[in-house]
């Protein structure tokens, strides 16, 4: 911190003697205000979401989370199909994305020649920069028809005896949501894992090599264990993204509030129902129910993100703190 | 101890798996790009930039109102969000005690991970409900709330890289701390700060979810900031889920334009970033 080297009296002259203008006081006041706006926004979000969802909480209590029925006309609201859809789509997408992401991050940092690694890293960053509505556009107009014509009939024919692949090929389905989420979270996990792996001290790797380890053994014994908590953080961060992802999922999941084991049938997620219904709610209770779904989403993503950041910081800080 | 041959074979196998993982990450990217470019180029025309969407059934039309709407809302969001983010970062880097800075830094990281649709809902309750109507203003505020934590974090990183000796030199000349922050610290970190600004703009340029219940979208031109306003991502969304071939083509053209804008922004950000490393 640079201020440690400056004695307090060096900045003691805070106001202009002639005009009495105290620039430091005003400037500091503005910056304090702006910096604390982060905390204000966060507090405001929680306060508003809790306040607005109170009517639904009072009416349904715990039944809201366990309820299957979502009927705006009757005024009964249960969020279980949306919770189910969000959890299943995100967890499956993460299960597919994690090995791919960690593999590519290892490729970028440890295996590829420096230039090739940089090119791949830049391409992955590009992938992360594509807006989710464009993933959705591609998903609904290209991927879903492809799934319907090719992948799903194949799965039904060969694996139809499993409950996961029963039913008719619709195209828009849980499977489509899983695929599109996988494509979307891979760049996030890859780029953070890459940062984490770069923080692994060179000496650790050299020690492994010096003991006669092959490159894979070095990766397995020196690189991955050192970055473990950071990689876990990256994966959890990806989970947060997947659960909160709205547009692309809304466009490909089929938006049917049902719980089905089959990945081929349409489903619904928490952000999707908000996106589809919030602008045209029919009653106060309807909007409160959507707000409560939003609140659940907010709490879940808050916890996930806090946890992920702590894990990532624990690795990247250790490096910058330890070596200087 | 396993034999050397086995270990070498294992090494080769795992290396091949890593390469395969990388390829399977890049293949969808290639597919998406090829499609956007192919479909976009075959659908785009001058009308796209000058016309508003035609009613269903009529061919042609464009996204002129969406392009202008997006530009207006991004500009307003920047006016609101950039100063807050940048000067908030000045506090963290120049004034803040280490504990409170860590808390704010952490809160900013957490905030940037909150789904943008929640930001939209909050902007709805804060602005749309009291103002009794969807508006471009509410959309801009929602976008600004997304920009603030991004700009704050990138700016702070840049300010921390400015050597303390520069500040000391300025202070030693009798320049007050606030002028030092503005004229010395911020100025010498300017290119890096620009990178952060461009990345934040690129991020919100494609945001759709926070605009759904704030700006709402508009089939026509908006004359006032208190009216619903069209935005390109919103139009791409509603055209993509429509059953009309002609609207799909407009959506592809829109996707091409949006992706081009975003990549130009990231390239510009990279350019500023590179300059900084050299200097």
Boltz contact constraints between the chains, C-beta under 6 A:
constraints:
  - contact:
      token1: [A, 2]
      token2: [B, 164]
      max_distance: 6.0
  - contact:
      token1: [A, 2]
      token2: [B, 167]
      max_distance: 6.0
  - contact:
      token1: [A, 10]
      token2: [B, 171]
      max_distance: 6.0
  - contact:
      token1: [A, 11]
      token2: [B, 177]
      max_distance: 6.0
  - contact:
      token1: [A, 23]
      token2: [B, 176]
      max_distance: 6.0
  - contact:
      token1: [A, 23]
      token2: [B, 178]
      max_distance: 6.0
  - contact:
      token1: [A, 24]
      token2: [B, 176]
      max_distance: 6.0
  - contact:
      token1: [A, 24]
      token2: [B, 177]
      max_distance: 6.0
  - contact:
      token1: [A, 24]
      token2: [B, 178]
      max_distance: 6.0
  - contact:
      token1: [A, 27]
      token2: [B, 178]
      max_distance: 6.0
  - contact:
      token1: [A, 28]
      token2: [B, 95]
      max_distance: 6.0
  - contact:
      token1: [A, 30]
      token2: [B, 87]
      max_distance: 6.0
  - contact:
      token1: [A, 31]
      token2: [B, 87]
      max_distance: 6.0
  - contact:
      token1: [A, 31]
      token2: [B, 90]
      max_distance: 6.0
  - contact:
      token1: [A, 31]
      token2: [B, 91]
      max_distance: 6.0
  - contact:
      token1: [A, 32]
      token2: [B, 91]
      max_distance: 6.0
  - contact:
      token1: [A, 34]
      token2: [B, 84]
      max_distance: 6.0
  - contact:
      token1: [A, 34]
      token2: [B, 87]
      max_distance: 6.0
  - contact:
      token1: [A, 34]
      token2: [B, 88]
      max_distance: 6.0
  - contact:
      token1: [A, 35]
      token2: [B, 88]
      max_distance: 6.0
  - contact:
      token1: [A, 35]
      token2: [B, 91]
      max_distance: 6.0
  - contact:
      token1: [A, 35]
      token2: [B, 92]
      max_distance: 6.0
  - contact:
      token1: [A, 35]
      token2: [B, 104]
      max_distance: 6.0
  - contact:
      token1: [A, 37]
      token2: [B, 84]
      max_distance: 6.0
  - contact:
      token1: [A, 38]
      token2: [B, 104]
      max_distance: 6.0
  - contact:
      token1: [A, 38]
      token2: [B, 107]
      max_distance: 6.0
  - contact:
      token1: [A, 38]
      token2: [B, 108]
      max_distance: 6.0
  - contact:
      token1: [A, 39]
      token2: [B, 107]
      max_distance: 6.0
  - contact:
      token1: [A, 41]
      token2: [B, 145]
      max_distance: 6.0
  - contact:
      token1: [A, 42]
      token2: [B, 107]
      max_distance: 6.0
  - contact:
      token1: [A, 42]
      token2: [B, 111]
      max_distance: 6.0
  - contact:
      token1: [A, 45]
      token2: [B, 122]
      max_distance: 6.0
  - contact:
      token1: [A, 48]
      token2: [B, 122]
      max_distance: 6.0
  - contact:
      token1: [A, 48]
      token2: [B, 125]
      max_distance: 6.0
  - contact:
      token1: [A, 52]
      token2: [B, 125]
      max_distance: 6.0
  - contact:
      token1: [A, 100]
      token2: [B, 21]
      max_distance: 6.0
  - contact:
      token1: [A, 100]
      token2: [B, 24]
      max_distance: 6.0
  - contact:
      token1: [A, 100]
      token2: [B, 25]
      max_distance: 6.0
  - contact:
      token1: [A, 103]
      token2: [B, 18]
      max_distance: 6.0
  - contact:
      token1: [A, 103]
      token2: [B, 21]
      max_distance: 6.0
  - contact:
      token1: [A, 104]
      token2: [B, 21]
      max_distance: 6.0
  - contact:
      token1: [A, 104]
      token2: [B, 22]
      max_distance: 6.0
  - contact:
      token1: [A, 104]
      token2: [B, 25]
      max_distance: 6.0
  - contact:
      token1: [A, 106]
      token2: [B, 18]
      max_distance: 6.0
  - contact:
      token1: [A, 107]
      token2: [B, 18]
      max_distance: 6.0
  - contact:
      token1: [A, 107]
      token2: [B, 22]
      max_distance: 6.0
  - contact:
      token1: [A, 111]
      token2: [B, 15]
      max_distance: 6.0
  - contact:
      token1: [A, 111]
      token2: [B, 18]
      max_distance: 6.0
  - contact:
      token1: [A, 127]
      token2: [B, 29]
      max_distance: 6.0
  - contact:
      token1: [A, 129]
      token2: [B, 262]
      max_distance: 6.0
  - contact:
      token1: [A, 129]
      token2: [B, 266]
      max_distance: 6.0
  - contact:
      token1: [A, 131]
      token2: [B, 206]
      max_distance: 6.0
  - contact:
      token1: [A, 133]
      token2: [B, 208]
      max_distance: 6.0
  - contact:
      token1: [A, 133]
      token2: [B, 233]
      max_distance: 6.0
  - contact:
      token1: [A, 133]
      token2: [B, 236]
      max_distance: 6.0
  - contact:
      token1: [A, 133]
      token2: [B, 237]
      max_distance: 6.0
  - contact:
      token1: [A, 134]
      token2: [B, 255]
      max_distance: 6.0
  - contact:
      token1: [A, 137]
      token2: [B, 240]
      max_distance: 6.0
  - contact:
      token1: [A, 137]
      token2: [B, 251]
      max_distance: 6.0
  - contact:
      token1: [A, 137]
      token2: [B, 255]
      max_distance: 6.0
  - contact:
      token1: [A, 138]
      token2: [B, 32]
      max_distance: 6.0
  - contact:
      token1: [A, 138]
      token2: [B, 35]
      max_distance: 6.0
  - contact:
      token1: [A, 140]
      token2: [B, 240]
      max_distance: 6.0
  - contact:
      token1: [A, 142]
      token2: [B, 35]
      max_distance: 6.0
  - contact:
      token1: [A, 183]
      token2: [B, 28]
      max_distance: 6.0
  - contact:
      token1: [A, 186]
      token2: [B, 25]
      max_distance: 6.0
  - contact:
      token1: [A, 214]
      token2: [B, 7]
      max_distance: 6.0
  - contact:
      token1: [A, 214]
      token2: [B, 11]
      max_distance: 6.0
  - contact:
      token1: [A, 215]
      token2: [B, 11]
      max_distance: 6.0
  - contact:
      token1: [A, 216]
      token2: [B, 11]
      max_distance: 6.0
  - contact:
      token1: [A, 216]
      token2: [B, 14]
      max_distance: 6.0
  - contact:
      token1: [A, 240]
      token2: [B, 113]
      max_distance: 6.0
  - contact:
      token1: [A, 244]
      token2: [B, 115]
      max_distance: 6.0
  - contact:
      token1: [A, 246]
      token2: [B, 117]
      max_distance: 6.0
  - contact:
      token1: [A, 246]
      token2: [B, 209]
      max_distance: 6.0
  - contact:
      token1: [A, 247]
      token2: [B, 208]
      max_distance: 6.0
  - contact:
      token1: [A, 247]
      token2: [B, 209]
      max_distance: 6.0
  - contact:
      token1: [A, 271]
      token2: [B, 115]
      max_distance: 6.0
  - contact:
      token1: [A, 271]
      token2: [B, 117]
      max_distance: 6.0
  - contact:
      token1: [A, 274]
      token2: [B, 117]
      max_distance: 6.0
  - contact:
      token1: [A, 275]
      token2: [B, 212]
      max_distance: 6.0
  - contact:
      token1: [A, 278]
      token2: [B, 213]
      max_distance: 6.0
  - contact:
      token1: [A, 279]
      token2: [B, 213]
      max_distance: 6.0
  - contact:
      token1: [A, 294]
      token2: [B, 118]
      max_distance: 6.0
  - contact:
      token1: [A, 294]
      token2: [B, 121]
      max_distance: 6.0
  - contact:
      token1: [A, 298]
      token2: [B, 118]
      max_distance: 6.0
  - contact:
      token1: [A, 301]
      token2: [B, 114]
      max_distance: 6.0
  - contact:
      token1: [A, 301]
      token2: [B, 115]
      max_distance: 6.0
  - contact:
      token1: [A, 305]
      token2: [B, 110]
      max_distance: 6.0
  - contact:
      token1: [A, 305]
      token2: [B, 113]
      max_distance: 6.0
  - contact:
      token1: [A, 306]
      token2: [B, 110]
      max_distance: 6.0
  - contact:
      token1: [A, 309]
      token2: [B, 109]
      max_distance: 6.0
